[in-house]
Structures are given as C-alpha cells and as structure tokens.
Amino acid sequence: MKKKLAVKPNTSLKNKTGSWRTYRPVVNIDKCIGCELCFKLCPDQAIDMVEISGKKKSQINYDYCKGCGLCAAECPVQAIGMKLEKK
C-alpha cells in the first residue's frame, strides 16, 4: 500500500515560503534607480518592478521572500537593506 504525501508538490507560486526568513529586505524607494538587477537575481522571484511616479521601482513580495539577502548585496546603489524580521 502506498503512503499518501501530507503535502503535494507544487510550484513556489503556490507554496508561500516567506515565513522561513530571519532578515527581510527593505527597499528605499528614493534610492532605487529601477535597474532591475534585484528582480533578475532573486532566486525566488519575490521581487516585482512596479511603476511609482512614472519610474520603475523594486517591490518585495514577502509571501515568497526567504531573506537570502542577494538583492541587498547586489544592489548597485544600496537601495535595499536587510532588517531583522519581527515575529
């Protein structure tokens, strides 16, 4: 007899993983130049580019962000900082 899985496999878009993080990235919208580097490098596709005042800016989707810090480490203008997650 086969054992049933408690959790069915799925994509990361169906399985929210944001509760795993210890640090959360925070975008300083005034510093963001809209280069999309963070968007392209995010391994979890947790960053969207949104239009704010006619310019592209980074926006973090915390439901899927695991807090790896890659976006903050690679931002060329240091517009993303990592803050300790408050639980």
C-alpha positions as a Markdown table, in Angstrom:
| # | Residue | x | y | z |
|---|---|---|---|---|
| 1 | Met | 0.0 | 0.0 | 0.0 |
| 2 | Lys | 1.3 | 3.4 | -1.0 |
| 3 | Lys | 1.6 | 6.1 | 1.6 |
| 4 | Lys | -0.1 | 9.4 | 0.8 |
| 5 | Leu | 2.0 | 12.6 | 0.9 |
| 6 | Ala | 1.0 | 15.1 | 3.5 |
| 7 | Val | 1.9 | 18.0 | 1.2 |
| 8 | Lys | 1.5 | 17.8 | -2.6 |
| 9 | Pro | 4.4 | 19.0 | -4.7 |
| 10 | Asn | 3.8 | 22.3 | -6.4 |
| 11 | Thr | 5.4 | 25.5 | -7.7 |
| 12 | Ser | 6.8 | 28.2 | -5.4 |
| 13 | Leu | 4.0 | 30.4 | -6.5 |
| 14 | Lys | 1.5 | 28.1 | -4.8 |
| 15 | Asn | 3.7 | 27.4 | -1.7 |
| 16 | Lys | 4.3 | 30.6 | 0.2 |
| 17 | Thr | 7.8 | 30.4 | 1.8 |
| 18 | Gly | 8.2 | 33.8 | 3.4 |
| 19 | Ser | 7.8 | 32.6 | 7.0 |
| 20 | Trp | 11.3 | 31.0 | 6.8 |
| 21 | Arg | 13.3 | 34.2 | 6.8 |
| 22 | Thr | 15.3 | 35.7 | 9.7 |
| 23 | Tyr | 16.0 | 39.0 | 7.8 |
| 24 | Arg | 13.7 | 40.9 | 5.5 |
| 25 | Pro | 14.9 | 43.1 | 2.6 |
| 26 | Val | 13.5 | 46.7 | 2.7 |
| 27 | Val | 13.7 | 48.9 | -0.4 |
| 28 | Asn | 14.4 | 52.6 | -0.1 |
| 29 | Ile | 12.2 | 53.8 | -2.9 |
| 30 | Asp | 14.0 | 57.2 | -3.1 |
| 31 | Lys | 17.4 | 55.4 | -3.7 |
| 32 | Cys | 16.1 | 52.8 | -6.1 |
| 33 | Ile | 17.1 | 53.5 | -9.7 |
| 34 | Gly | 15.0 | 50.8 | -11.3 |
| 35 | Cys | 17.9 | 48.9 | -12.8 |
| 36 | Glu | 16.1 | 45.6 | -12.3 |
| 37 | Leu | 19.2 | 43.8 | -11.1 |
| 38 | Cys | 17.5 | 42.6 | -7.9 |
| 39 | Phe | 14.5 | 41.5 | -9.9 |
| 40 | Lys | 16.7 | 39.4 | -12.2 |
| 41 | Leu | 18.8 | 37.9 | -9.5 |
| 42 | Cys | 16.1 | 36.9 | -7.0 |
| 43 | Pro | 16.2 | 33.1 | -6.8 |
| 44 | Asp | 12.6 | 33.0 | -5.5 |
| 45 | Gln | 11.0 | 35.5 | -7.9 |
| 46 | Ala | 9.9 | 37.5 | -4.9 |
| 47 | Ile | 10.7 | 40.9 | -6.5 |
| 48 | Asp | 8.4 | 42.8 | -8.8 |
| 49 | Met | 9.1 | 46.0 | -10.7 |
| 50 | Val | 6.3 | 48.5 | -10.2 |
| 51 | Glu | 5.7 | 52.0 | -11.6 |
| 52 | Ile | 5.9 | 54.7 | -8.9 |
| 53 | Ser | 5.7 | 58.3 | -10.0 |
| 54 | Gly | 6.4 | 57.3 | -13.6 |
| 55 | Lys | 9.6 | 55.3 | -12.7 |
| 56 | Lys | 10.2 | 51.6 | -12.2 |
| 57 | Lys | 10.9 | 50.6 | -8.6 |
| 58 | Ser | 11.5 | 47.4 | -6.8 |
| 59 | Gln | 8.8 | 45.9 | -4.6 |
| 60 | Ile | 9.3 | 42.8 | -2.4 |
| 61 | Asn | 6.6 | 40.2 | -2.1 |
| 62 | Tyr | 7.2 | 39.0 | 1.4 |
| 63 | Asp | 5.0 | 35.9 | 0.9 |
| 64 | Tyr | 7.7 | 34.4 | -1.1 |
| 65 | Cys | 10.9 | 36.1 | 0.0 |
| 66 | Lys | 13.2 | 33.8 | 2.1 |
| 67 | Gly | 15.5 | 36.6 | 3.1 |
| 68 | Cys | 18.7 | 35.4 | 1.4 |
| 69 | Gly | 19.9 | 39.0 | 1.0 |
| 70 | Leu | 21.2 | 38.6 | -2.6 |
| 71 | Cys | 19.1 | 41.6 | -3.7 |
| 72 | Ala | 20.7 | 43.8 | -0.9 |
| 73 | Ala | 24.2 | 42.5 | -1.6 |
| 74 | Glu | 24.0 | 43.2 | -5.4 |
| 75 | Cys | 22.1 | 46.5 | -5.4 |
| 76 | Pro | 24.5 | 49.0 | -7.1 |
| 77 | Val | 23.1 | 52.0 | -5.1 |
| 78 | Gln | 22.5 | 50.2 | -1.8 |
| 79 | Ala | 18.8 | 50.9 | -2.0 |
| 80 | Ile | 17.9 | 47.6 | -0.3 |
| 81 | Gly | 18.8 | 46.9 | 3.3 |
| 82 | Met | 18.3 | 43.8 | 5.4 |
| 83 | Lys | 16.3 | 44.2 | 8.7 |
| 84 | Leu | 15.8 | 41.7 | 11.4 |
| 85 | Glu | 12.4 | 40.0 | 11.0 |
| 86 | Lys | 10.0 | 40.7 | 13.8 |
| 87 | Lys | 8.0 | 37.6 | 14.7 |
